[in-house]
Amino acid sequence: MTKHILVVEDEFHLRRMLTIALQAEGFVCTGAETARQAIVSILDTQPNLIILDLGLPDQEGISVLSRVRQDSGVPVLVLSARDAQASKIELLNAGANDYVSKPFGIGELIARINVLLRDAHHVTPANPHIRSLGRLKIAPANNQVWIDGLPVTLTNKEFSMLEVLTRKPGQLFSQQQLLREIWGNYHKQDNHYLRILLSQLRKKLNDEPNAPEYIETIAGKGYRFINNKVE
């Protein structure tokens, strides 16, 4: 099975050189030049390995590493011009699997990649099930939500509502169905609970009721998650 590698490197020529060299070895490659692009790509493509430069223009690469380690065991190989032992220790403690100092030989880098992929062959990702719905990603296993790669903090009830609606995008859920799913059988007539919860959720998603991107209200019938492309 072809392995997918994400190359996070802001220097264009180095990123291109790495991509060409890795493709010549039979890997599929995706490039990212900022931390934000990297996080979005990780959520979208779930790569088998990440090559991560530390000196990114918008954030330090270690912030990407910390974000990845919240819910994934994907191997991360760090590239950096910083050769101090303290930096290496900090990165390994933060969850990096290996560290290569610039400048480096491509042969050594390929060998290290193959070792990491071999060692990770029998490792199950901590959270492999992420729903991808347009700009929004949701991980039902650990109540996490992102928009454009940035985390969105929801209460348990807000997450429950979003989780139910995104199970079947495009399907209409009646108010009674949602009340039963979120609160159980004791609040089936308390529609005002649902309206308040929906209002709070929309604010956190920046979802305008009159021009919704995510949640559509069908007057007198219920709600549905707008059927964006699901990956």
C-alpha positions as CSV (number, residue, x, y, z in Angstrom):
1,M,0.0,0.0,0.0
2,T,1.4,3.4,-1.0
3,K,2.4,5.6,2.0
4,H,1.4,9.2,2.2
5,I,3.9,11.7,3.5
6,L,3.1,15.3,4.5
7,V,6.1,17.7,4.0
8,V,5.7,20.8,6.2
9,E,8.5,23.2,5.1
10,D,8.1,26.9,4.3
11,E,11.2,27.0,2.0
12,F,9.9,26.3,-1.5
13,H,13.0,24.8,-3.1
14,L,13.7,22.4,-0.1
15,R,10.0,21.4,-0.1
16,R,10.1,20.7,-3.8
17,M,13.4,18.8,-3.6
18,L,12.0,16.6,-0.8
19,T,8.8,16.0,-2.7
20,I,10.6,14.9,-5.8
21,A,13.0,12.6,-3.9
22,L,10.1,11.0,-1.9
23,Q,8.0,10.5,-5.0
24,A,11.0,8.8,-6.7
25,E,10.9,6.3,-3.7
26,G,7.3,5.6,-4.4
27,F,5.7,7.8,-1.7
28,V,2.7,10.0,-2.2
29,C,3.5,13.6,-1.0
30,T,1.5,16.6,0.1
31,G,3.2,19.9,0.9
32,A,2.4,22.6,3.4
33,E,4.3,25.9,4.1
34,T,2.6,27.1,7.3
35,A,1.4,25.6,10.5
36,R,-2.2,26.3,9.6
37,Q,-1.9,24.6,6.3
38,A,-0.3,21.6,7.9
39,I,-3.1,21.1,10.5
40,V,-5.8,21.3,7.8
41,S,-3.9,18.9,5.6
42,I,-3.4,16.4,8.5
43,L,-7.1,16.4,9.2
44,D,-8.0,16.1,5.5
45,T,-5.5,13.4,4.4
46,Q,-4.4,11.6,7.6
47,P,-0.8,11.0,6.3
48,N,1.3,8.0,7.3
49,L,4.2,10.2,8.2
50,I,4.9,13.9,8.7
51,I,8.2,15.7,8.0
52,L,8.1,18.8,10.1
53,D,10.3,21.9,9.8
54,L,10.4,24.0,13.0
55,G,10.8,27.5,11.5
56,L,7.4,28.1,10.0
57,P,6.2,31.6,9.2
58,D,3.0,31.7,11.3
59,Q,3.8,29.4,14.3
60,E,6.7,27.3,15.6
61,G,6.6,23.8,14.3
62,I,6.5,22.4,17.8
63,S,2.9,23.8,18.0
64,V,2.0,21.6,15.1
65,L,3.6,18.7,16.9
66,S,1.7,19.4,20.0
67,R,-1.6,19.6,18.1
68,V,-0.9,16.3,16.3
69,R,-0.2,14.5,19.5
70,Q,-3.5,15.4,21.0
71,D,-5.2,12.6,19.0
72,S,-2.7,10.9,16.7
73,G,0.3,8.6,16.9
74,V,1.4,9.3,13.3
75,P,5.2,9.3,13.0
76,V,6.8,12.8,13.0
77,L,10.3,13.4,11.7
78,V,11.6,16.9,12.6
79,L,13.9,18.9,10.3
80,S,15.7,21.8,11.8
81,A,18.8,23.9,11.6
82,R,18.8,24.0,15.4
83,D,21.3,21.4,16.5
84,A,21.4,22.1,20.2
85,Q,20.9,19.0,22.4
86,A,18.3,20.9,24.5
87,S,16.2,21.5,21.4
88,K,16.3,17.8,20.4
89,I,15.3,16.7,23.9
90,E,12.4,19.2,24.0
91,L,11.1,17.9,20.7
92,L,11.4,14.2,21.5
93,N,9.7,14.8,24.8
94,A,6.9,16.7,23.0
95,G,6.3,13.6,20.8
96,A,8.7,13.7,17.8
97,N,9.8,10.3,16.6
98,D,13.1,11.4,15.1
99,Y,15.2,14.5,14.5
100,V,17.4,15.4,11.5
101,S,19.6,18.5,11.5
102,K,20.0,20.7,8.4
103,P,21.9,20.2,6.2
104,F,21.2,16.5,5.7
105,G,21.7,13.8,3.2
106,I,18.6,12.6,1.3
107,G,19.7,9.0,1.6
108,E,19.9,9.2,5.4
109,L,16.5,10.9,5.5
110,I,14.9,8.2,3.3
111,A,16.4,5.5,5.6
112,R,15.0,7.2,8.7
113,I,11.6,7.5,7.1
114,N,11.5,3.8,6.2
115,V,12.5,2.8,9.8
116,L,9.7,5.0,11.2
117,L,7.1,3.6,8.8
118,R,8.2,0.1,9.5
119,D,8.0,0.6,13.3
120,A,4.6,2.3,12.9
121,H,3.2,-0.6,10.8
122,H,1.3,-2.2,13.6
123,V,0.4,0.9,15.5
124,T,-3.3,1.9,15.4
125,P,-3.9,5.6,15.3
126,A,-5.4,7.0,18.4
127,N,-8.3,8.6,16.6
128,P,-8.7,7.4,13.0
129,H,-12.4,8.4,12.6
130,I,-12.7,12.0,11.7
131,R,-15.8,13.3,9.8
132,S,-14.7,15.8,7.2
133,L,-17.6,18.1,6.1
134,G,-16.3,21.1,4.1
135,R,-14.4,23.4,6.3
136,L,-15.6,21.6,9.4
137,K,-14.0,18.4,11.0
138,I,-15.5,16.5,13.8
139,A,-13.9,13.6,15.9
140,P,-16.8,11.9,17.6
141,A,-14.5,9.7,19.7
142,N,-13.1,12.5,21.8
143,N,-15.6,15.4,21.3
144,Q,-13.3,17.6,19.2
145,V,-14.3,20.0,16.4
146,W,-12.2,22.1,14.0
147,I,-13.0,24.8,11.4
148,D,-10.2,25.4,8.9
149,G,-7.9,23.4,11.3
150,L,-8.6,25.7,14.2
151,P,-10.2,24.1,17.3
152,V,-13.8,25.0,18.3
153,T,-14.7,24.6,22.0
154,L,-18.2,23.2,22.5
155,T,-20.1,22.2,25.6
156,N,-21.1,18.5,25.9
157,K,-24.7,19.3,24.8
158,E,-23.5,21.5,21.9
159,F,-21.2,18.7,20.7
160,S,-24.0,16.2,21.0
161,M,-26.3,18.2,18.8
162,L,-23.6,18.7,16.2
163,E,-22.6,15.0,16.3
164,V,-26.2,13.9,15.8
165,L,-26.7,16.2,12.8
166,T,-23.4,15.2,11.1
167,R,-24.1,11.5,11.3
168,K,-26.3,11.9,8.2
169,P,-25.6,15.2,6.4
170,G,-28.7,16.3,4.5
171,Q,-31.1,14.3,6.5
172,L,-33.9,16.1,8.4
173,F,-34.0,15.6,12.1
174,S,-37.2,16.5,13.9
175,Q,-37.1,18.5,17.1
176,Q,-38.4,15.5,19.0
177,Q,-35.7,13.3,17.5
178,L,-33.0,15.7,18.6
179,L,-34.4,16.2,22.1
180,R,-34.5,12.5,22.6
181,E,-30.9,12.0,21.3
182,I,-29.5,14.9,23.4
183,W,-31.6,14.9,26.6
184,G,-33.3,11.5,26.6
185,N,-37.0,10.7,26.9
186,Y,-37.7,13.3,29.7
187,H,-37.6,16.5,27.6
188,K,-39.3,15.5,24.4
189,Q,-41.6,18.5,24.5
190,D,-39.1,21.1,25.7
191,N,-38.5,22.7,22.3
192,H,-37.2,25.9,23.8
193,Y,-34.1,23.9,25.1
194,L,-33.3,23.0,21.6
195,R,-33.7,26.6,20.2
196,I,-31.3,27.9,22.9
197,L,-28.8,25.2,22.3
198,L,-28.9,25.7,18.5
199,S,-28.4,29.5,19.0
200,Q,-25.3,28.8,21.1
201,L,-23.9,26.3,18.7
202,R,-24.4,28.6,15.7
203,K,-22.6,31.4,17.4
204,K,-19.5,29.2,18.0
205,L,-19.6,27.9,14.4
206,N,-20.1,31.5,13.1
207,D,-23.1,30.1,11.3
208,E,-25.6,32.8,10.2
209,P,-29.3,31.6,10.6
210,N,-30.3,33.5,7.5
211,A,-27.5,32.2,5.3
212,P,-26.3,29.0,7.1
213,E,-23.2,27.2,6.0
214,Y,-23.7,24.3,8.4
215,I,-27.1,23.9,10.1
216,E,-30.4,24.7,8.2
217,T,-33.7,25.2,10.0
218,I,-36.7,23.8,8.2
219,A,-39.7,25.7,9.6
220,G,-42.2,23.5,11.4
221,K,-40.2,20.4,10.7
222,G,-36.7,20.4,12.3
223,Y,-33.1,20.8,11.4
224,R,-30.5,19.3,9.1
225,F,-26.8,19.6,8.5
226,I,-26.2,21.0,5.0
227,N,-24.9,18.3,2.8
228,N,-21.3,19.4,2.1
229,K,-18.9,17.0,0.6
230,V,-18.1,14.3,3.1
231,E,-14.6,12.7,2.8
